[in-house]
């Protein structure tokens, strides 16, 4: 993207906020070309242009009213003490299910996380989510909350990207296209430069899906690398929080800041004692001598000719970068894994257990909601806000989860998940074919093996649907499933705590292809405000 210029007494080049990487923003802040206050003002103006106005993308559920004061404080700190590091003064969005300090207040209501539901409006959290606190400590500005599929896509048969509080988010690459979920708003917002980066959360596909559909890099870390304390849950065995950004380098910066052990999330206490600096993984030659396996049975599920053609082309690129492609490299248990119902049993049961535990830990819930049963009742009593016809009436998953018990069937399903995903799944495939990682396009079944195993997966832009394709309706409407120019991604997945290697492979591919800027968002979805419109004005 071209840089913006401001002609006054001299010519000053500013980064284009549609694409500006974190490192470039930081370098400009260090040089004094603009301040963090300028940066926040520019992003807020961009949000104002397209979030509710214009194309009404509904990517942001609320701005942080303390963002400008945070920015001013960090500008002063930079002058007096210097920079804290690569995130000092950089505005970051958080998915709406990630708690932030109640004392910061809100434009829309007094809660600082709600998973998109009116049932939690006004509730008070005891503290920042651990990952939000880590971002603050690194000097990041918490710009606001991104819209999401309500209850992280676990309310019922409702279009991705819809929440009662945030409305229907849509993809910025074609009007009214499904943004994918549940980290929908994070995907939409970062695709068009409404912040420098965002945090999403994933149980199965909720980072990978919206990153792929919105032309981003997204990583779902190993369960246990990043804390879930203060994040509204689905599953203690599958939930993970990770960054969604425009580049692998930006993902590496944010992941380095948020990874680490947290006493309030016991799983994180088992992570390796030394967490690497993921910026050191940014090696353009990282694919030389690497063995990558292609699970064809998964590859062809839910695929179409456009994605498959782009994937085949990517294999040739990977070979030119020095990778050895093992094709096919089928999971020994592929058909059993695809047919298994154990994941749905585990998620339905743990959702009830973990959400009820989360709600019990809140300081105050003005709506009186204490458990999943109360949420179901609240939705019925406030159907005009939550159960909106004709597309948003369903809450069948909440009802299913409320009826579950943690019995022998649940425990057997949990054990089956780990067996299918780990010992007879990813680990068995890596060992059988002597692989360093597995590659698969990011649509369809890509996220599920990593999800049930609790293992890492990263997606990087792969391609776009052609401009002459016919728009494909989604079920349920009102969004389209795919359309002209809509992106899709390529995923690398591996065993536990191999984020460093996966980041390096994704970076090498990204640097060789630069797919992301081969297609921009549709014109009305691209905000016009740039730093040149803010600095000195």
N, C-alpha and C positions, 0 to 999 in steps of 0.2 A: 504494500500500500504506500502511496506517496506521502511524504511528510507535509505537515501544514506549516505555513509561513506567516509571520506577523511583521509587517513593514511599518516601523516607526522611525527611530533614529538609526536602527540597524536591522538587518534581517536575522530573525531568530527562528530556527527550525524546531518545531514541536512534534512529538510522536503522534501518529494517527491513532486515536483511542479505539478505533474499530479493531486494531490488531496489536497495539503496543505491548511488548513483553515486559514482564516485571523488571528484568535487569535494565532495560532501557529507561523505564520510568524512574528507577532508583538512581541511575547515572545522571539523569536530568535534575532530579531533586538535589543530588550532591553538588551539581554545578550551579544550582540556584536559578535555573531557567524558569522554574515555577515552584510553587509551594504545595504542600499536601492539602492546604485549604483550597487552592486553585483546582487541584485534582478532584477533590470531593465535590466542589461546585459544578465542575464539568460533568462528572458522572451523574449527579442529581438532575442536571438539566437534560442529559441524554435519556434518563429514565422518564422524565416528565414528557418528553416528546413521543415516546412509543409505548409506554406501559398501559396507560388507560386511554390516552389520546391516540390520534393517528390509527395505526393498525390494531391497537388494543391487544398487545401481546400478553398482558397479564403475567409477566415474568416475576414481578416484585410484589410481595404482599404488604410490605411496609418498609419505609426508610427509617434509619436510626436518627432520631433528633439530636443525639449527642455526637454524631459523626463529625460535624464541623468543629466542635470544641475539642474532640479528640485530635483532629488534624492540627488545630492551632497549637495544642500542647506539644505534639510531636515535632512541629516546626521549630518551636522554641527549644525543645530538648536537642534537636539536631544542631542548632546554633551554639548551644552552651556545652554540650557533652559529646556531640558527634552522633553518628548513626548506630543503632542497635544491630543492624545487619540488613540483609536483602529485602526484608519486609517492612522496614521502618517507613511509616507514613504511606503505606500502600493500601488502598481501599479493597476490601474483600467482602463478598456476600456469604451468607450462611443459609442453608436450607432451613425452612421454618420449624423443623422438629428439633433444632439444636438450641438449647437454652442459652440465654444471655441475661445479664443483670437486670432485675426488675427496676432498679433505681434509675436506669437510663430512660424509662418512660417510652412512649410510642405516639406516633401521629394518630393511629387508628383506635387503639385501646390500650389497656395497661399491662397486658401480658407481653412477654418477650419470647414466646414460642407457643405454637398452638397446633401444630401438624395440620394447619389449614381448617380446623374445625371450630365452629362457634361454641361448641361444648366446653372449650378450654379458655375462651375469652375472659380476660381479667384474672386468670390464675397467676399465682406468684411462685417462682422457682426459688430454691434455697441458695443457688449459686450459678455462676457460669458453668456451662458444660466444660469439661476438662480441655477439649480441643479448642473451644473459644478462648479460654484462659491462656492456652499456649500461643494462640495467634496474638492476643493482646501483649503477652510478654515479649513476643518477637517484634512488636512495634506496629502490627497491622491495625488498620482502622476498620472496625466492623460497620460496614456501610448500611446494611439492612438485611432483611429476610427475603429469601426467594420463595416464590409460590411452589407448591408441590401437589402431587396427587394425594388427596386427603387420606390421612392415616397411612401414608406411604403406600398407596395403592392397595390397602387392605380393608377398605370399607365394603366393597361389593363390585358388581359389574357396572362401572362408571368409567367414562372416557379418561385416559391418562391426561394429566395436567389440570384436572378440575379439583378445586376445593371450595367449600362453602364460603370461606372468607376471601379467597383470592380470585374466584371465577375460573374460566376456562383459558388456560395458557395455550398458545399455539406456536408452532415452529416458524422461525423467521425466514425460512428458505422458500416457502410457498404458502400463500394465504390459506388459513384454516386447516393446516396439516397437523396431525398428532405430534406433539413434542416428545413423546415417549415419557415414561415415568419410572420411579416416582420423583426423582430429582429434576422435575420438568423445568421449573423456573430457573434453576441454576444453569441448565443447558441453554435455554433461550437467551438469558441475560448475558452470559459470557460470549456466546456466539457473535453478538453484535457490539460488544464492548460497553456494557453497562457497569462494569467493575473490572478490576485487574484479574480476578479469579474468584472461585467459589468453592465451598465445601458442599458435597452431597453425601448421602448415605445409601447403602445397598444391602438388601437381604438376598435378592436374586435379580440382577439386571438393572437396578435402579440408579446406578452410576453409569454402567456400560451402555445401557439403552439410550438414555438422553444424550450422552456424550456422542455416541455414534450418529444419532438422528439430527444433532445440531452441530456436527463438524468440529468436534472437540477432542482433546486428549483427556481421558478420565481413568483413574486407577482405583479399583476396589482392593484395599490392602488385605493381607492375611488377617483373619479374625484374631485380635490380640495385639496388633501393632499400634493401632490407634484406639484410644479410650471411647467407650460408648456412654460413660457416665454423663448424665444430663441430656441424653438424646432419647426422644420418645421412641420406644422399641417396637420391633416385631418379634425378633428371635435372638435370644442370648447366644445361640450357637452359630448364627449366620450373619448377624448384623455387623457392618463395618462402615467406618466413615473415611472419606478420602477426597482429594481435590479434583476439580473439573476446570480445565484451563484451555487456552488456545494453543499451547505448545507443551512439549515434553519437559522443557527446561522449567517452565512455570509450575508444572506438577511436581517436579523434583524439589523446588524451593519450598512449596507449601507442605509437602509430605515430610520434609526434614524438620519443619517447624512443629508439626502436630504429633509426630510419632513419639512414643515413650510410655513408660509404665505409669499407672495411676492406681493408687490403693483402693479407689472406689470402683474399679473394674478389675476383678481378680484375674481375668484371663490375660490382661496385659502384663501381669507379674511373671508370666512364663516366657515372655519374649526374650530374644538374645540380649545378653548384657551390654553389648555394644551395637548401637544403631548407627548405620553408616550415614555419611553425608551423601545424599542422593544426587547432589550436583556433580559429584565425582563420577557418576555413571554416564555422564554425557559424552560418550565416545563415539564418533562417527564411524569408527572401524570395528565396533563391538560385535558385528555379525560374522567376522572372519573366523572360519573353523567351527561355527556353532551348528549343531544339529537340531533342526526344527521339524516336528511331525505334523502331518495333516490328517485329522480324523474325518475321513470322507463321509461316514454315515451321519455324523452330526452336521457336516458342512452342507449337505444337500437338503437338510430339513428346513422348511420355511424359507427357501431361497428362490430367487428368480434369476433369469438370464443375465440381467445387468450386474447384479452382485457377483454372481459366479464368474462372469467374464473379468470383472475388476480383480477378483481374488486370484484368478489364474495369472493375470498380468503381474500381480504382486509377487507371486512365486518366482517369476523370472527376475524381477528386480532383486529379491532376496538372494538369489543365486549369484547375481553379478556383484553383490556386496560380500560374497564369500561364504554364505550359509550353505549348508548341505540340507536339502529338502528330502525328508523321508515321507514318501507318498505312495500308498496310504500308510498311516500309522493309527490303526483303529484301536479304540479302547477294547480290551478283552471282554468287557461287560457292557458294550455299547447298547445293545437292544434292551437288556434288562434295565439299564440306567434310564433309557428313554421311556420305558413303560412303567417305571416305579411310581407309586403313589405316596411313598414314605415322606417326601418333602412336604406335601400339603398337610399331612397329619401333624408333623412336627411344628410347622408354622402356625397352624390354626390353634394348637394347644399352647404354644409358647407365647403367642400374641396375647391371649387372655391372662396368662400368668404374669408376663413381664409388664404389660400396660397397667394392670391392677397394682402391681408393685410400684410402678412409676408414679401413678396417681396418688398413692398413699404417701409418697415422699414430698408432695407439693406443700408449700406453706399455706396456701389458700386457694380455693376453687369456688369463686362466687356463684357459679351455676349449680353447685351442689353435686356435680358428677364425681363419683368415687370409684367406679369400676365400669367394665364394658357394658354391663346390663343398664347402667345409668345412661351411658352414651346412646344406646339404642333408644331408650325412652326419650331422652332429650331430642334426638333427631325427629322422632315422631311428633313430639309436642311443638317443634319448631320446623315443621316441614317446609314452610315458606323460605327458610334460610338454607336448609340442608338437603331436603328430598324434593328437589325441584324437577317437575315434569318438563319435557318428556324423556330427558336423557340422564337425569341425575337422581332418580328415585330409589335406587337399589342400595341396601345395606346388608346383603345376604352374607358377606364374609364376617361381619361383626356378629351376626346371629349364629352362624356356624361356630365361630370361636367361643362364644358365650356358652354353648352347649358342650364343650369339650371338658375332659378330665385328664389329668396326668396319670394314666393307667398303664397297664402292661403293653397295650397297643402302641401308646406314645413312646415308651422306652424302647420297644422293639424297632419302631420306625426310626428313632434317633440313631440307634446302633447300625441300622441298615444304611442310613444316609452316609455315615462315616466310612462304612465298608465300601459302598458303591462309589463314593466320591474320592476316597483316599486310596485304601489298600488295593482294591480291585479296579480303581478308576485311574486318576491322574498319576499316582505313584507307580502303579503297575505299567502304565503306558510309557512313562518316562524310562523306566528300567528296561522293559522289553525291547524298546527300539533305541536305547542308549541316547535319549534326547536331552537337550538342554531346556527346551520349552516346546509348547504346543501352539500352533497357529490356526486360527479359524476366523471367518468374518464375524462381525459383532452382532449381526441380526440372528434371530432364531434361538438355537440351543446353546449359544456360546457361553453364557454366564452360569448355567445350571451346574455343571460339574464342579466349577470353582466354588459356587455358592454352598452346595451341600458339604463340600470338603472343608470349607473355611479357608481356601487358598487364594492367592492373589491373581488378579487379571487386569490388564491394561488395554485400552483401545486407543487407536490413532487413526486419523482420517484416511480412508481408502479410496472413495470415489463418490459420484453423484448420479442420480437418475437422469436420463437424457431429457433435453428440453422439449422433445416432441412426444413424450409418453402421456398416456391417458391417466388422469387422476383416479386413484383407487379409493373408494369409500371405505370407512372403518366401521366396525361394529363394537359398541353402539356409536351412532352418529353423535354430535354434529361435525366431528373432525374427519379429515381424510387420512387414510393410512399412509399413503405416499403420494408424491407428486413430482413434477418437473423440477430438477435442480436440488432435490432433497438429498442430503448426504447419507453415507453409511461408512462403517469403520472396519478396521482390522484389529483382531485381538491376539495378544500373547498371554498365555497362562502357564503357571508352573507350580511347584510344590511350595510348602510353607516358607515364608520369609525370603523369597527370592525376588523381592521388589527391585533390588539393585540391578540384577541381571535383566529383568523384564523392561525396566526403564531404559537400560542401555540398548537393548534390541529395538525398542520402539523409537528411540532417538536416532539410531543409525538409519532406520527406514524413513523416518520423517525428514531427516536432512537430505536424503537422496531423492526424495519425491516432492516435498513441499506441496502436498495435495490441497491443503486447506484453502489457499487463496486462488485455486483454479475456478472457484464458484463463490460468489458473494451472496448474501441474503437479498431478498427481493427489495427493490428501491425504497418502498414506503417503510420497511422495517429497519432501515439503517438510519440511526440518529445523525443529525447534521451538526450538532454542537461539538466543537473541538476546543482545545486549550487556547487557541488563538482568539476565541470568542470570550474567554474568561480572564486571562492574564492581563493585569493592568486596567481592567474595565470596572 
